[in-house]
Amino acid sequence: MRSRALLAALLLSFGAGAADPVGEAIDATAQTNQANKASQQRINQLDDQTRAALEKYRNALVQAQQLTAYAAQMEKLAQAQDAERANLEKQLGEVDVTARELLPLLGHMVDSLEKFVGLDLPFLKAERNERIAALRKMMDDPDSPLAEKYRRVLEAYTIEAEYGRTLGAERGQVGDRQADLLRVGRAALFYLTLDGDEAGRWDAKANKWEVLPGKYRKEIRRGLKIARETAAPDFINLPMPVAEKAS
């Protein structure tokens, strides 16, 4: 009995005087875990900030590269525009020179055209002379663009050239009689009076009309129908002038 009482006393004395080692270990572990968790949260927060800063840096770098490329393109464009401006200024200067040279040339072309019409077969005289008069009026008009003057002169030359490739028919005056005129290119010009009793042709060498034998009246009448497109193209037998040999 005495030994049991002593053991109990010893146990009570140990329990009252010593700390709980297991509890202290658990508390220490919990505190450590809490500290580690807080540290990890700070690390994660720093990682997020670092990643965000890195992403901003990358975006800024891309934007800077894009701006650099854009600036380089704008510089090339500005250089190209400067070159084009210089080229246009040069062309404008050349246009002034061309205008001073071209206008007299166009005037000479109108003079030559008028002489040519005067020496040519006497067909469409009013129409051709009116065209030349209109050209002269345009040449003297300072408000008329040079390009339009050039176009109209070339148009007149084209029309005259076309006469040489076609048949033409018109009504005109032969002496004191009305007649239908048949133009064969610009090689020959024939006439047939309206009553059909006389036919003839233009004698370029003598510069006058000459009467043809009556057998040609039918051919001239058929040629007039072909020229007016009231008959199909066909061969017509007419006395064409003989070209003189060059000496």
C-alpha positions as CSV (number, residue, x, y, z in Angstrom):
1,M,0.0,0.0,0.0
2,R,2.8,2.3,0.8
3,S,4.5,1.8,-2.5
4,R,1.3,2.5,-4.4
5,A,0.8,5.7,-2.6
6,L,4.3,6.8,-3.4
7,L,3.9,6.0,-7.2
8,A,0.7,8.0,-7.3
9,A,2.4,10.9,-5.6
10,L,5.3,10.8,-8.2
11,L,2.8,10.8,-11.1
12,L,0.9,13.7,-9.8
13,S,4.2,15.6,-9.2
14,F,5.4,14.9,-12.8
15,G,2.1,16.0,-14.3
16,A,2.0,19.2,-12.4
17,G,5.6,20.2,-12.9
18,A,6.3,19.3,-16.7
19,A,4.8,20.7,-20.1
20,D,3.0,18.5,-22.7
21,P,5.6,17.7,-25.4
22,V,3.1,16.4,-27.9
23,G,0.9,19.5,-27.7
24,E,3.9,21.7,-28.0
25,A,5.0,19.8,-31.2
26,I,1.6,20.1,-32.7
27,D,1.5,23.8,-32.0
28,A,4.9,24.3,-33.5
29,T,4.0,22.4,-36.6
30,A,0.8,24.4,-37.1
31,Q,2.7,27.7,-36.7
32,T,5.3,26.5,-39.2
33,N,2.6,25.5,-41.7
34,Q,0.8,28.9,-41.3
35,A,4.1,30.7,-41.9
36,N,4.9,28.6,-44.9
37,K,1.4,29.2,-46.3
38,A,1.8,33.0,-45.8
39,S,5.2,32.8,-47.5
40,Q,3.8,30.8,-50.4
41,Q,1.0,33.4,-50.8
42,R,3.6,36.2,-50.9
43,I,5.7,34.2,-53.4
44,N,2.6,33.5,-55.6
45,Q,1.7,37.2,-55.4
46,L,5.2,38.2,-56.4
47,D,5.0,35.6,-59.3
48,D,1.7,37.1,-60.5
49,Q,3.2,40.6,-60.4
50,T,6.3,39.4,-62.2
51,R,4.3,37.7,-64.9
52,A,2.1,40.8,-65.3
53,A,5.2,43.0,-65.5
54,L,6.8,40.6,-68.0
55,E,3.6,40.5,-70.1
56,K,3.5,44.3,-70.1
57,Y,7.2,44.4,-71.2
58,R,6.6,42.0,-74.0
59,N,3.5,44.0,-75.2
60,A,5.5,47.2,-75.0
61,L,8.4,45.6,-77.0
62,V,6.0,44.3,-79.7
63,Q,4.4,47.8,-79.9
64,A,7.8,49.4,-80.1
65,Q,8.8,47.0,-83.0
66,Q,5.5,47.7,-84.8
67,L,6.0,51.5,-84.4
68,T,9.6,51.2,-85.7
69,A,8.4,49.3,-88.7
70,Y,5.6,51.8,-89.3
71,A,8.0,54.7,-89.0
72,A,10.3,53.1,-91.6
73,Q,7.4,52.6,-94.0
74,M,6.3,56.2,-93.5
75,E,9.8,57.3,-94.2
76,K,9.9,55.3,-97.5
77,L,6.5,56.7,-98.4
78,A,7.7,60.2,-97.7
79,Q,10.8,59.7,-99.8
80,A,8.7,58.2,-102.7
81,Q,6.3,61.2,-102.5
82,D,9.2,63.6,-102.6
83,A,10.6,61.8,-105.6
84,E,7.2,61.9,-107.3
85,R,6.7,65.5,-106.5
86,A,10.1,66.3,-108.0
87,N,9.2,64.2,-111.1
88,L,5.9,66.0,-111.5
89,E,7.6,69.4,-111.2
90,K,10.0,68.3,-113.9
91,Q,7.2,67.1,-116.1
92,L,5.3,70.4,-115.6
93,G,8.4,72.3,-116.7
94,E,8.7,70.0,-119.7
95,V,5.0,70.6,-120.5
96,D,5.6,74.3,-120.6
97,V,8.4,73.7,-123.1
98,T,6.3,71.3,-125.1
99,A,3.3,73.7,-125.2
100,R,5.6,76.4,-126.6
101,E,6.9,74.0,-129.3
102,L,3.6,72.1,-130.0
103,L,1.3,75.1,-130.6
104,P,3.3,76.4,-133.6
105,L,3.5,72.9,-135.0
106,L,-0.3,72.5,-134.8
107,G,-0.6,75.8,-136.6
108,H,1.6,74.6,-139.4
109,M,-0.4,71.4,-139.6
110,V,-3.6,73.4,-140.0
111,D,-1.9,75.4,-142.8
112,S,-0.8,72.2,-144.6
113,L,-4.3,70.7,-144.3
114,E,-5.9,73.8,-145.8
115,K,-3.4,73.8,-148.7
116,F,-4.1,70.1,-149.2
117,V,-7.9,70.6,-149.3
118,G,-7.4,73.4,-151.8
119,L,-5.4,71.2,-154.1
120,D,-7.6,68.1,-153.7
121,L,-10.7,67.0,-155.6
122,P,-13.6,69.4,-155.0
123,F,-15.8,67.2,-152.8
124,L,-17.5,68.2,-149.5
125,K,-15.9,71.6,-149.9
126,A,-18.2,73.4,-147.4
127,E,-17.8,70.7,-144.8
128,R,-14.0,70.5,-145.1
129,N,-13.5,74.3,-145.2
130,E,-15.7,74.7,-142.1
131,R,-13.6,72.1,-140.3
132,I,-10.4,74.1,-141.1
133,A,-12.0,77.4,-140.0
134,A,-13.1,75.8,-136.7
135,L,-9.5,74.6,-136.2
136,R,-8.1,78.1,-136.8
137,K,-10.5,79.6,-134.4
138,M,-9.5,77.0,-131.7
139,M,-5.8,77.7,-132.3
140,D,-6.4,81.4,-131.6
141,D,-8.4,80.7,-128.4
142,P,-6.1,81.0,-125.3
143,D,-8.8,79.3,-123.2
144,S,-8.8,76.2,-125.3
145,P,-6.7,73.4,-123.8
146,L,-3.6,72.4,-125.8
147,A,-4.6,68.7,-125.5
148,E,-8.0,69.5,-127.2
149,K,-6.3,71.4,-130.0
150,Y,-4.0,68.5,-130.6
151,R,-6.9,66.0,-130.6
152,R,-9.0,68.1,-133.0
153,V,-6.1,68.5,-135.5
154,L,-5.4,64.8,-135.5
155,E,-9.1,64.1,-135.9
156,A,-9.2,66.3,-139.0
157,Y,-6.2,64.5,-140.5
158,T,-7.9,61.2,-139.7
159,I,-11.1,62.2,-141.5
160,E,-9.1,63.3,-144.5
161,A,-7.2,60.0,-144.6
162,E,-10.5,58.1,-144.4
163,Y,-11.8,59.8,-147.6
164,G,-9.1,58.0,-149.5
165,R,-10.5,54.6,-148.5
166,T,-14.2,55.0,-149.2
167,L,-16.8,55.8,-151.8
168,G,-18.7,59.0,-151.2
169,A,-21.9,60.5,-152.6
170,E,-23.1,64.1,-152.2
171,R,-25.2,66.6,-154.1
172,G,-23.5,69.6,-155.5
173,Q,-23.3,72.2,-158.3
174,V,-21.6,71.5,-161.6
175,G,-21.6,74.7,-163.6
176,D,-25.1,75.9,-163.5
177,R,-26.7,72.5,-162.9
178,Q,-27.4,70.4,-159.8
179,A,-25.8,67.0,-159.9
180,D,-25.0,64.0,-157.8
181,L,-21.3,63.6,-157.2
182,L,-19.6,60.2,-156.8
183,R,-16.2,60.2,-155.1
184,V,-14.0,57.1,-155.6
185,G,-11.5,57.4,-152.8
186,R,-9.7,60.5,-153.5
187,A,-8.6,59.3,-156.9
188,A,-11.5,60.4,-159.0
189,L,-14.7,62.5,-158.8
190,F,-17.7,61.9,-161.1
191,Y,-21.0,63.6,-161.6
192,L,-24.4,62.7,-162.9
193,T,-27.0,65.5,-163.4
194,L,-30.3,65.2,-161.6
195,D,-32.2,64.6,-164.8
196,G,-29.7,61.8,-165.7
197,D,-28.9,63.1,-169.1
198,E,-25.3,64.1,-168.5
199,A,-22.3,62.5,-166.8
200,G,-18.8,63.7,-166.4
201,R,-15.7,63.7,-164.2
202,W,-13.3,66.2,-162.6
203,D,-10.1,66.8,-164.6
204,A,-7.5,67.6,-161.9
205,K,-4.9,68.6,-164.5
206,A,-7.1,71.1,-166.2
207,N,-8.9,71.9,-162.9
208,K,-12.4,71.7,-164.5
209,W,-15.2,69.3,-165.2
210,E,-15.3,67.3,-168.4
211,V,-18.3,65.5,-170.0
212,L,-18.1,61.7,-170.4
213,P,-19.7,59.5,-173.0
214,G,-23.3,58.5,-172.1
215,K,-22.3,54.9,-171.6
216,Y,-20.9,55.8,-168.2
217,R,-24.2,57.3,-166.8
218,K,-25.4,53.8,-165.7
219,E,-22.1,53.0,-164.0
220,I,-22.1,56.3,-162.1
221,R,-25.7,55.8,-161.1
222,R,-24.8,52.3,-159.7
223,G,-21.8,53.7,-157.9
224,L,-23.9,56.3,-156.2
225,K,-26.3,53.6,-154.9
226,I,-23.3,51.6,-153.6
227,A,-21.9,54.8,-151.9
228,R,-25.3,55.5,-150.3
229,E,-25.5,51.8,-149.2
230,T,-28.7,51.2,-151.2
231,A,-27.0,48.6,-153.3
232,A,-24.5,45.9,-152.5
233,P,-20.8,46.5,-153.2
234,D,-19.9,45.6,-156.8
235,F,-17.5,46.3,-159.5
236,I,-18.1,49.5,-161.5
237,N,-16.5,50.3,-164.8
238,L,-15.5,54.0,-164.8
239,P,-12.6,55.8,-166.5
240,M,-10.1,56.4,-163.7
241,P,-7.4,59.1,-164.3
242,V,-4.0,57.7,-165.1
243,A,-1.3,58.6,-162.6
244,E,1.6,60.5,-164.0
245,K,5.0,58.9,-163.8
246,A,7.5,60.6,-161.6
247,S,10.3,62.2,-163.5
